[in-house]
Amino acid sequence: MSNRDGSDRLRLFKALRRARWRVEFARSGHVKIWNPSGLLVTTTPSSASDTNSLNALRRDLRKAGFQHNERGQKPKPAKIPNQRTR
């Protein structure tokens, strides 16, 4: 089964950089990701053969505190309770 998430993975890396996370491509073919405070969060293959690897990477980043909207979606506004005027 082919891995078609290469462009999604690169978009995620760009979003990490925009959020001031450090992303480095190692010569071994892996990607190392540090959070803004300098703590190494995870190391991942640049193109994994597992079809679920992108989801696992997103899970690890979410647990580390990275908040990213998928595919450029805007966050939903908070619901304000209906207040009737009298």
C-alpha positions as CSV (number, residue, x, y, z in Angstrom):
1,M,0.0,0.0,0.0
2,S,1.4,3.4,-0.9
3,N,1.8,6.3,1.4
4,R,0.1,9.3,-0.1
5,D,0.5,11.7,2.9
6,G,3.8,13.2,1.8
7,S,2.3,16.6,1.0
8,D,0.2,16.6,4.2
9,R,3.3,15.8,6.2
10,L,5.2,18.7,4.5
11,R,2.3,21.1,5.2
12,L,2.4,20.0,8.9
13,F,6.1,20.7,9.0
14,K,5.5,24.2,7.6
15,A,2.8,24.8,10.2
16,L,5.2,23.8,12.9
17,R,7.8,26.2,11.7
18,R,5.2,29.0,11.5
19,A,4.3,28.3,15.2
20,R,8.1,28.6,16.1
21,W,8.7,24.9,16.5
22,R,12.1,23.7,15.3
23,V,12.0,21.0,12.5
24,E,15.2,19.5,11.3
25,F,15.7,16.9,8.5
26,A,18.6,14.6,9.5
27,R,20.8,12.8,7.1
28,S,19.4,9.5,8.3
29,G,16.0,10.3,6.6
30,H,14.3,11.2,9.9
31,V,12.8,14.5,11.0
32,K,13.4,15.8,14.5
33,I,10.9,18.2,16.1
34,W,11.5,20.5,19.1
35,N,8.9,22.6,20.8
36,P,9.5,26.4,21.2
37,S,11.1,25.9,24.7
38,G,13.7,23.6,23.1
39,L,12.5,20.2,24.3
40,L,12.8,17.4,21.7
41,V,9.2,16.2,21.2
42,T,9.6,13.5,18.6
43,T,11.6,11.9,15.9
44,T,9.7,10.6,12.8
45,P,10.7,9.2,9.4
46,S,10.4,11.7,6.6
47,S,8.3,9.3,4.6
48,A,6.9,6.5,6.6
49,S,5.6,3.3,5.2
50,D,2.9,2.9,7.7
51,T,-0.4,4.5,6.5
52,N,-1.3,5.6,10.1
53,S,2.0,7.3,10.8
54,L,0.7,10.8,10.0
55,N,-2.1,10.4,12.4
56,A,0.3,9.1,15.1
57,L,2.6,12.1,14.5
58,R,-0.4,14.5,14.8
59,R,-1.4,12.7,18.1
60,D,2.1,13.1,19.5
61,L,2.3,16.8,18.6
62,R,-1.2,17.4,20.0
63,K,0.0,15.8,23.3
64,A,3.0,18.0,23.3
65,G,0.9,21.1,23.0
66,F,0.8,21.9,19.3
67,Q,-2.6,23.1,18.2
68,H,-3.2,23.0,14.4
69,N,-6.3,23.2,12.3
70,E,-6.5,20.5,9.7
71,R,-6.3,21.7,6.1
72,G,-6.5,25.4,6.9
73,Q,-9.9,25.3,8.6
74,K,-10.8,28.2,10.7
75,P,-11.6,27.5,14.4
76,K,-15.2,27.4,15.2
77,P,-16.4,30.4,17.3
78,A,-17.5,29.7,20.9
79,K,-21.2,29.5,21.3
80,I,-22.7,32.4,23.2
81,P,-25.8,31.6,25.1
82,N,-29.0,33.3,23.9
83,Q,-29.7,36.2,26.3
84,R,-33.1,37.8,26.0
85,T,-33.6,41.4,26.8
86,R,-36.5,42.4,28.9
